[in-house]
């Protein structure tokens, strides 16, 4: 796994993680994950301003998803994202 995608490995809890699969160039929306306090507090503290925003998937590696929102590329756990049709 690429080092930039290892950042969220501390969130890997495969028993509770989303089983959704995202593809590059799909549009996704960032959602609050209140059932996982570790992810919720991290996202709220560092990137709270992106919750509810839409972005485009740039890279997927397991449950780690790199999403472009505006001028930023931010790494998310798959359970933080909702696919937008």
Jmol script that loads the backbone (N, CA, C; Angstrom):
load data "model"
ATOM      1  N   UNK A   1       0.858  -1.177   0.000  1.00  0.00           N
ATOM      2  CA  UNK A   1       0.000   0.000   0.000  1.00  0.00           C
ATOM      3  C   UNK A   1       0.900   1.234   0.000  1.00  0.00           C
ATOM      4  N   UNK A   2       0.563   2.194  -0.797  1.00  0.00           N
ATOM      5  CA  UNK A   2       1.321   3.434  -0.892  1.00  0.00           C
ATOM      6  C   UNK A   2       1.309   4.149   0.458  1.00  0.00           C
ATOM      7  N   UNK A   3       2.429   4.792   0.801  1.00  0.00           N
ATOM      8  CA  UNK A   3       2.548   5.411   2.129  1.00  0.00           C
ATOM      9  C   UNK A   3       1.486   6.476   2.382  1.00  0.00           C
ATOM     10  N   UNK A   4       1.085   7.220   1.349  1.00  0.00           N
ATOM     11  CA  UNK A   4       0.068   8.256   1.555  1.00  0.00           C
ATOM     12  C   UNK A   4      -1.298   7.660   1.897  1.00  0.00           C
ATOM     13  N   UNK A   5      -1.516   6.402   1.536  1.00  0.00           N
ATOM     14  CA  UNK A   5      -2.793   5.767   1.835  1.00  0.00           C
ATOM     15  C   UNK A   5      -2.758   5.001   3.148  1.00  0.00           C
ATOM     16  N   UNK A   6      -1.609   4.944   3.804  1.00  0.00           N
ATOM     17  CA  UNK A   6      -1.510   4.242   5.077  1.00  0.00           C
ATOM     18  C   UNK A   6      -2.045   5.067   6.235  1.00  0.00           C
ATOM     19  N   UNK A   7      -2.233   6.343   6.032  1.00  0.00           N
ATOM     20  CA  UNK A   7      -2.675   7.262   7.078  1.00  0.00           C
ATOM     21  C   UNK A   7      -3.909   6.749   7.807  1.00  0.00           C
ATOM     22  N   UNK A   8      -4.859   6.198   7.094  1.00  0.00           N
ATOM     23  CA  UNK A   8      -6.106   5.775   7.715  1.00  0.00           C
ATOM     24  C   UNK A   8      -6.096   4.321   8.156  1.00  0.00           C
ATOM     25  N   UNK A   9      -4.948   3.673   8.126  1.00  0.00           N
ATOM     26  CA  UNK A   9      -4.907   2.272   8.528  1.00  0.00           C
ATOM     27  C   UNK A   9      -5.335   2.101   9.973  1.00  0.00           C
ATOM     28  N   UNK A  10      -5.179   3.138  10.794  1.00  0.00           N
ATOM     29  CA  UNK A  10      -5.619   3.043  12.180  1.00  0.00           C
ATOM     30  C   UNK A  10      -7.130   2.937  12.269  1.00  0.00           C
ATOM     31  N   UNK A  11      -7.843   3.313  11.211  1.00  0.00           N
ATOM     32  CA  UNK A  11      -9.291   3.220  11.207  1.00  0.00           C
ATOM     33  C   UNK A  11      -9.792   1.863  10.728  1.00  0.00           C
ATOM     34  N   UNK A  12      -8.893   1.028  10.206  1.00  0.00           N
ATOM     35  CA  UNK A  12      -9.316  -0.239   9.626  1.00  0.00           C
ATOM     36  C   UNK A  12      -9.924  -1.157  10.672  1.00  0.00           C
ATOM     37  N   UNK A  13     -11.208  -1.281  10.614  1.00  0.00           N
ATOM     38  CA  UNK A  13     -11.948  -2.218  11.451  1.00  0.00           C
ATOM     39  C   UNK A  13     -12.893  -2.914  10.484  1.00  0.00           C
ATOM     40  N   UNK A  14     -12.413  -3.991   9.903  1.00  0.00           N
ATOM     41  CA  UNK A  14     -13.149  -4.621   8.816  1.00  0.00           C
ATOM     42  C   UNK A  14     -14.482  -5.208   9.252  1.00  0.00           C
ATOM     43  N   UNK A  15     -14.697  -5.391  10.543  1.00  0.00           N
ATOM     44  CA  UNK A  15     -15.986  -5.902  10.995  1.00  0.00           C
ATOM     45  C   UNK A  15     -17.063  -4.828  10.897  1.00  0.00           C
ATOM     46  N   UNK A  16     -16.663  -3.548  10.947  1.00  0.00           N
ATOM     47  CA  UNK A  16     -17.638  -2.464  10.914  1.00  0.00           C
ATOM     48  C   UNK A  16     -17.523  -1.589   9.675  1.00  0.00           C
ATOM     49  N   UNK A  17     -16.453  -1.737   8.912  1.00  0.00           N
ATOM     50  CA  UNK A  17     -16.230  -0.866   7.763  1.00  0.00           C
ATOM     51  C   UNK A  17     -17.267  -1.089   6.673  1.00  0.00           C
ATOM     52  N   UNK A  18     -17.453  -0.065   5.905  1.00  0.00           N
ATOM     53  CA  UNK A  18     -18.354  -0.146   4.765  1.00  0.00           C
ATOM     54  C   UNK A  18     -17.833  -1.177   3.776  1.00  0.00           C
ATOM     55  N   UNK A  19     -18.717  -1.902   3.174  1.00  0.00           N
ATOM     56  CA  UNK A  19     -18.337  -2.874   2.152  1.00  0.00           C
ATOM     57  C   UNK A  19     -18.516  -2.272   0.760  1.00  0.00           C
ATOM     58  N   UNK A  20     -18.821  -0.995   0.703  1.00  0.00           N
ATOM     59  CA  UNK A  20     -19.029  -0.337  -0.582  1.00  0.00           C
ATOM     60  C   UNK A  20     -17.716  -0.243  -1.339  1.00  0.00           C
ATOM     61  N   UNK A  21     -17.812  -0.344  -2.646  1.00  0.00           N
ATOM     62  CA  UNK A  21     -16.634  -0.213  -3.489  1.00  0.00           C
ATOM     63  C   UNK A  21     -16.820   1.021  -4.351  1.00  0.00           C
ATOM     64  N   UNK A  22     -15.829   1.871  -4.345  1.00  0.00           N
ATOM     65  CA  UNK A  22     -15.872   3.084  -5.147  1.00  0.00           C
ATOM     66  C   UNK A  22     -14.889   2.943  -6.293  1.00  0.00           C
ATOM     67  N   UNK A  23     -15.171   3.620  -7.390  1.00  0.00           N
ATOM     68  CA  UNK A  23     -14.290   3.595  -8.557  1.00  0.00           C
ATOM     69  C   UNK A  23     -13.767   4.996  -8.821  1.00  0.00           C
ATOM     70  N   UNK A  24     -12.612   5.049  -9.446  1.00  0.00           N
ATOM     71  CA  UNK A  24     -12.001   6.327  -9.807  1.00  0.00           C
ATOM     72  C   UNK A  24     -12.971   7.097 -10.705  1.00  0.00           C
ATOM     73  N   UNK A  25     -13.054   8.392 -10.492  1.00  0.00           N
ATOM     74  CA  UNK A  25     -13.884   9.350 -11.231  1.00  0.00           C
ATOM     75  C   UNK A  25     -15.353   9.341 -10.809  1.00  0.00           C
ATOM     76  N   UNK A  26     -15.756   8.516  -9.831  1.00  0.00           N
ATOM     77  CA  UNK A  26     -17.126   8.568  -9.339  1.00  0.00           C
ATOM     78  C   UNK A  26     -17.282   9.768  -8.410  1.00  0.00           C
ATOM     79  N   UNK A  27     -18.500  10.276  -8.326  1.00  0.00           N
ATOM     80  CA  UNK A  27     -18.796  11.377  -7.415  1.00  0.00           C
ATOM     81  C   UNK A  27     -19.304  10.800  -6.102  1.00  0.00           C
ATOM     82  N   UNK A  28     -18.751  11.318  -5.010  1.00  0.00           N
ATOM     83  CA  UNK A  28     -19.130  10.861  -3.674  1.00  0.00           C
ATOM     84  C   UNK A  28     -19.409  12.067  -2.784  1.00  0.00           C
ATOM     85  N   UNK A  29     -20.116  11.809  -1.701  1.00  0.00           N
ATOM     86  CA  UNK A  29     -20.418  12.843  -0.715  1.00  0.00           C
ATOM     87  C   UNK A  29     -19.841  12.400   0.617  1.00  0.00           C
ATOM     88  N   UNK A  30     -19.235  13.336   1.343  1.00  0.00           N
ATOM     89  CA  UNK A  30     -18.663  13.044   2.656  1.00  0.00           C
ATOM     90  C   UNK A  30     -19.788  13.071   3.689  1.00  0.00           C
ATOM     91  N   UNK A  31     -19.888  12.002   4.471  1.00  0.00           N
ATOM     92  CA  UNK A  31     -20.929  11.914   5.496  1.00  0.00           C
ATOM     93  C   UNK A  31     -20.290  11.795   6.873  1.00  0.00           C
ATOM     94  N   UNK A  32     -21.048  12.137   7.898  1.00  0.00           N
ATOM     95  CA  UNK A  32     -20.569  11.983   9.275  1.00  0.00           C
ATOM     96  C   UNK A  32     -20.670  10.517   9.680  1.00  0.00           C
ATOM     97  N   UNK A  33     -19.635  10.040  10.348  1.00  0.00           N
ATOM     98  CA  UNK A  33     -19.612   8.659  10.829  1.00  0.00           C
ATOM     99  C   UNK A  33     -19.644   8.721  12.350  1.00  0.00           C
ATOM    100  N   UNK A  34     -20.826   8.872  12.899  1.00  0.00           N
ATOM    101  CA  UNK A  34     -20.954   9.032  14.350  1.00  0.00           C
ATOM    102  C   UNK A  34     -20.840   7.718  15.106  1.00  0.00           C
ATOM    103  N   UNK A  35     -20.999   6.585  14.416  1.00  0.00           N
ATOM    104  CA  UNK A  35     -20.914   5.296  15.097  1.00  0.00           C
ATOM    105  C   UNK A  35     -19.469   4.834  15.302  1.00  0.00           C
ATOM    106  N   UNK A  36     -18.498   5.589  14.790  1.00  0.00           N
ATOM    107  CA  UNK A  36     -17.086   5.289  14.989  1.00  0.00           C
ATOM    108  C   UNK A  36     -16.430   6.552  15.552  1.00  0.00           C
ATOM    109  N   UNK A  37     -16.308   6.657  16.882  1.00  0.00           N
ATOM    110  CA  UNK A  37     -15.804   7.880  17.519  1.00  0.00           C
ATOM    111  C   UNK A  37     -14.414   8.296  17.041  1.00  0.00           C
ATOM    112  N   UNK A  38     -13.562   7.338  16.735  1.00  0.00           N
ATOM    113  CA  UNK A  38     -12.204   7.661  16.299  1.00  0.00           C
ATOM    114  C   UNK A  38     -12.216   8.408  14.966  1.00  0.00           C
ATOM    115  N   UNK A  39     -12.958   7.889  14.004  1.00  0.00           N
ATOM    116  CA  UNK A  39     -13.062   8.552  12.704  1.00  0.00           C
ATOM    117  C   UNK A  39     -13.798   9.877  12.856  1.00  0.00           C
ATOM    118  N   UNK A  40     -14.880   9.894  13.606  1.00  0.00           N
ATOM    119  CA  UNK A  40     -15.695  11.098  13.779  1.00  0.00           C
ATOM    120  C   UNK A  40     -14.874  12.248  14.350  1.00  0.00           C
ATOM    121  N   UNK A  41     -14.132  11.991  15.414  1.00  0.00           N
ATOM    122  CA  UNK A  41     -13.326  13.039  16.053  1.00  0.00           C
ATOM    123  C   UNK A  41     -12.192  13.511  15.146  1.00  0.00           C
ATOM    124  N   UNK A  42     -11.539  12.574  14.461  1.00  0.00           N
ATOM    125  CA  UNK A  42     -10.452  12.933  13.543  1.00  0.00           C
ATOM    126  C   UNK A  42     -10.972  13.849  12.440  1.00  0.00           C
ATOM    127  N   UNK A  43     -12.050  13.433  11.775  1.00  0.00           N
ATOM    128  CA  UNK A  43     -12.582  14.202  10.650  1.00  0.00           C
ATOM    129  C   UNK A  43     -13.101  15.554  11.124  1.00  0.00           C
ATOM    130  N   UNK A  44     -13.797  15.569  12.241  1.00  0.00           N
ATOM    131  CA  UNK A  44     -14.358  16.812  12.782  1.00  0.00           C
ATOM    132  C   UNK A  44     -13.249  17.811  13.110  1.00  0.00           C
ATOM    133  N   UNK A  45     -12.160  17.308  13.680  1.00  0.00           N
ATOM    134  CA  UNK A  45     -11.069  18.175  14.105  1.00  0.00           C
ATOM    135  C   UNK A  45     -10.248  18.703  12.924  1.00  0.00           C
ATOM    136  N   UNK A  46      -9.877  17.836  11.996  1.00  0.00           N
ATOM    137  CA  UNK A  46      -8.974  18.233  10.916  1.00  0.00           C
ATOM    138  C   UNK A  46      -9.674  18.668   9.633  1.00  0.00           C
ATOM    139  N   UNK A  47     -10.792  18.064   9.314  1.00  0.00           N
ATOM    140  CA  UNK A  47     -11.442  18.349   8.036  1.00  0.00           C
ATOM    141  C   UNK A  47     -12.951  18.488   8.179  1.00  0.00           C
ATOM    142  N   UNK A  48     -13.410  19.069   9.271  1.00  0.00           N
ATOM    143  CA  UNK A  48     -14.845  19.220   9.504  1.00  0.00           C
ATOM    144  C   UNK A  48     -15.552  19.996   8.411  1.00  0.00           C
ATOM    145  N   UNK A  49     -14.830  20.878   7.745  1.00  0.00           N
ATOM    146  CA  UNK A  49     -15.429  21.713   6.711  1.00  0.00           C
ATOM    147  C   UNK A  49     -15.818  20.939   5.456  1.00  0.00           C
ATOM    148  N   UNK A  50     -15.370  19.686   5.306  1.00  0.00           N
ATOM    149  CA  UNK A  50     -15.717  18.924   4.103  1.00  0.00           C
ATOM    150  C   UNK A  50     -16.942  18.032   4.297  1.00  0.00           C
ATOM    151  N   UNK A  51     -17.418  17.900   5.537  1.00  0.00           N
ATOM    152  CA  UNK A  51     -18.585  17.048   5.780  1.00  0.00           C
ATOM    153  C   UNK A  51     -19.786  17.634   5.037  1.00  0.00           C
ATOM    154  N   UNK A  52     -20.431  16.804   4.245  1.00  0.00           N
ATOM    155  CA  UNK A  52     -21.565  17.236   3.441  1.00  0.00           C
ATOM    156  C   UNK A  52     -21.192  17.692   2.040  1.00  0.00           C
ATOM    157  N   UNK A  53     -19.897  17.810   1.756  1.00  0.00           N
ATOM    158  CA  UNK A  53     -19.447  18.258   0.436  1.00  0.00           C
ATOM    159  C   UNK A  53     -19.284  17.071  -0.508  1.00  0.00           C
ATOM    160  N   UNK A  54     -19.339  17.369  -1.800  1.00  0.00           N
ATOM    161  CA  UNK A  54     -19.154  16.351  -2.832  1.00  0.00           C
ATOM    162  C   UNK A  54     -17.747  16.449  -3.399  1.00  0.00           C
ATOM    163  N   UNK A  55     -17.242  15.304  -3.847  1.00  0.00           N
ATOM    164  CA  UNK A  55     -15.927  15.262  -4.457  1.00  0.00           C
ATOM    165  C   UNK A  55     -15.841  14.120  -5.453  1.00  0.00           C
ATOM    166  N   UNK A  56     -14.680  14.005  -6.086  1.00  0.00           N
ATOM    167  CA  UNK A  56     -14.456  12.978  -7.100  1.00  0.00           C
ATOM    168  C   UNK A  56     -13.364  12.035  -6.620  1.00  0.00           C
ATOM    169  N   UNK A  57     -13.632  10.736  -6.727  1.00  0.00           N
ATOM    170  CA  UNK A  57     -12.669   9.717  -6.311  1.00  0.00           C
ATOM    171  C   UNK A  57     -11.466   9.748  -7.247  1.00  0.00           C
ATOM    172  N   UNK A  58     -10.260   9.820  -6.650  1.00  0.00           N
ATOM    173  CA  UNK A  58      -9.025   9.813  -7.423  1.00  0.00           C
ATOM    174  C   UNK A  58      -8.304   8.478  -7.349  1.00  0.00           C
ATOM    175  N   UNK A  59      -8.390   7.819  -6.186  1.00  0.00           N
ATOM    176  CA  UNK A  59      -7.674   6.557  -6.005  1.00  0.00           C
ATOM    177  C   UNK A  59      -8.363   5.756  -4.910  1.00  0.00           C
ATOM    178  N   UNK A  60      -8.375   4.436  -5.073  1.00  0.00           N
ATOM    179  CA  UNK A  60      -8.966   3.538  -4.083  1.00  0.00           C
ATOM    180  C   UNK A  60      -7.943   2.465  -3.751  1.00  0.00           C
ATOM    181  N   UNK A  61      -7.729   2.247  -2.454  1.00  0.00           N
ATOM    182  CA  UNK A  61      -6.823   1.194  -2.000  1.00  0.00           C
ATOM    183  C   UNK A  61      -7.464   0.538  -0.779  1.00  0.00           C
ATOM    184  N   UNK A  62      -8.184  -0.542  -1.010  1.00  0.00           N
ATOM    185  CA  UNK A  62      -8.902  -1.192   0.086  1.00  0.00           C
ATOM    186  C   UNK A  62     -10.016  -0.300   0.578  1.00  0.00           C
ATOM    187  N   UNK A  63      -9.976   0.042   1.851  1.00  0.00           N
ATOM    188  CA  UNK A  63     -10.996   0.915   2.445  1.00  0.00           C
ATOM    189  C   UNK A  63     -10.563   2.375   2.445  1.00  0.00           C
ATOM    190  N   UNK A  64      -9.354   2.668   1.973  1.00  0.00           N
ATOM    191  CA  UNK A  64      -8.864   4.044   1.890  1.00  0.00           C
ATOM    192  C   UNK A  64      -9.195   4.608   0.515  1.00  0.00           C
ATOM    193  N   UNK A  65      -9.807   5.791   0.511  1.00  0.00           N
ATOM    194  CA  UNK A  65     -10.249   6.404  -0.739  1.00  0.00           C
ATOM    195  C   UNK A  65      -9.739   7.843  -0.782  1.00  0.00           C
ATOM    196  N   UNK A  66      -8.999   8.173  -1.826  1.00  0.00           N
ATOM    197  CA  UNK A  66      -8.497   9.529  -2.023  1.00  0.00           C
ATOM    198  C   UNK A  66      -9.533  10.290  -2.846  1.00  0.00           C
ATOM    199  N   UNK A  67     -10.018  11.414  -2.294  1.00  0.00           N
ATOM    200  CA  UNK A  67     -11.096  12.176  -2.932  1.00  0.00           C
ATOM    201  C   UNK A  67     -10.640  13.610  -3.153  1.00  0.00           C
ATOM    202  N   UNK A  68     -10.933  14.129  -4.335  1.00  0.00           N
ATOM    203  CA  UNK A  68     -10.636  15.528  -4.655  1.00  0.00           C
ATOM    204  C   UNK A  68     -11.881  16.352  -4.371  1.00  0.00           C
ATOM    205  N   UNK A  69     -11.725  17.323  -3.455  1.00  0.00           N
ATOM    206  CA  UNK A  69     -12.806  18.249  -3.117  1.00  0.00           C
ATOM    207  C   UNK A  69     -12.248  19.650  -3.331  1.00  0.00           C
ATOM    208  N   UNK A  70     -12.763  20.327  -4.326  1.00  0.00           N
ATOM    209  CA  UNK A  70     -12.221  21.645  -4.662  1.00  0.00           C
ATOM    210  C   UNK A  70     -10.780  21.505  -5.121  1.00  0.00           C
ATOM    211  N   UNK A  71      -9.872  22.217  -4.452  1.00  0.00           N
ATOM    212  CA  UNK A  71      -8.450  22.171  -4.799  1.00  0.00           C
ATOM    213  C   UNK A  71      -7.664  21.202  -3.934  1.00  0.00           C
ATOM    214  N   UNK A  72      -8.343  20.430  -3.089  1.00  0.00           N
ATOM    215  CA  UNK A  72      -7.671  19.528  -2.156  1.00  0.00           C
ATOM    216  C   UNK A  72      -7.941  18.069  -2.476  1.00  0.00           C
ATOM    217  N   UNK A  73      -6.950  17.235  -2.196  1.00  0.00           N
ATOM    218  CA  UNK A  73      -7.124  15.788  -2.231  1.00  0.00           C
ATOM    219  C   UNK A  73      -7.031  15.313  -0.795  1.00  0.00           C
ATOM    220  N   UNK A  74      -8.083  14.642  -0.323  1.00  0.00           N
ATOM    221  CA  UNK A  74      -8.174  14.232   1.078  1.00  0.00           C
ATOM    222  C   UNK A  74      -8.436  12.736   1.135  1.00  0.00           C
ATOM    223  N   UNK A  75      -7.776  12.078   2.070  1.00  0.00           N
ATOM    224  CA  UNK A  75      -7.922  10.644   2.258  1.00  0.00           C
ATOM    225  C   UNK A  75      -9.072  10.343   3.214  1.00  0.00           C
ATOM    226  N   UNK A  76      -9.951   9.436   2.820  1.00  0.00           N
ATOM    227  CA  UNK A  76     -11.105   9.045   3.629  1.00  0.00           C
ATOM    228  C   UNK A  76     -11.146   7.539   3.787  1.00  0.00           C
ATOM    229  N   UNK A  77     -11.810   7.093   4.838  1.00  0.00           N
ATOM    230  CA  UNK A  77     -12.175   5.694   4.963  1.00  0.00           C
ATOM    231  C   UNK A  77     -13.464   5.533   4.160  1.00  0.00           C
ATOM    232  N   UNK A  78     -13.666   4.385   3.542  1.00  0.00           N
ATOM    233  CA  UNK A  78     -14.839   4.170   2.688  1.00  0.00           C
ATOM    234  C   UNK A  78     -16.152   4.433   3.420  1.00  0.00           C
ATOM    235  N   UNK A  79     -16.193   4.161   4.722  1.00  0.00           N
ATOM    236  CA  UNK A  79     -17.453   4.358   5.446  1.00  0.00           C
ATOM    237  C   UNK A  79     -17.809   5.829   5.646  1.00  0.00           C
ATOM    238  N   UNK A  80     -16.891   6.733   5.313  1.00  0.00           N
ATOM    239  CA  UNK A  80     -17.162   8.169   5.413  1.00  0.00           C
ATOM    240  C   UNK A  80     -17.773   8.727   4.141  1.00  0.00           C
ATOM    241  N   UNK A  81     -17.930   7.885   3.126  1.00  0.00           N
ATOM    242  CA  UNK A  81     -18.367   8.349   1.820  1.00  0.00           C
ATOM    243  C   UNK A  81     -19.668   7.690   1.393  1.00  0.00           C
ATOM    244  N   UNK A  82     -20.436   8.461   0.643  1.00  0.00           N
ATOM    245  CA  UNK A  82     -21.698   7.975   0.097  1.00  0.00           C
ATOM    246  C   UNK A  82     -21.656   8.213  -1.406  1.00  0.00           C
ATOM    247  N   UNK A  83     -21.971   7.194  -2.174  1.00  0.00           N
ATOM    248  CA  UNK A  83     -21.958   7.301  -3.625  1.00  0.00           C
ATOM    249  C   UNK A  83     -23.103   8.191  -4.084  1.00  0.00           C
ATOM    250  N   UNK A  84     -22.816   9.083  -5.029  1.00  0.00           N
ATOM    251  CA  UNK A  84     -23.819   9.984  -5.594  1.00  0.00           C
ATOM    252  C   UNK A  84     -24.074   9.560  -7.037  1.00  0.00           C
ATOM    253  N   UNK A  85     -25.327   9.302  -7.367  1.00  0.00           N
ATOM    254  CA  UNK A  85     -25.690   8.863  -8.726  1.00  0.00           C
ATOM    255  C   UNK A  85     -25.608  10.014  -9.702  1.00  0.00           C
TER     256      UNK A  85
END
end "model"
wireframe off; spacefill off
backbone 0.3
color backbone group
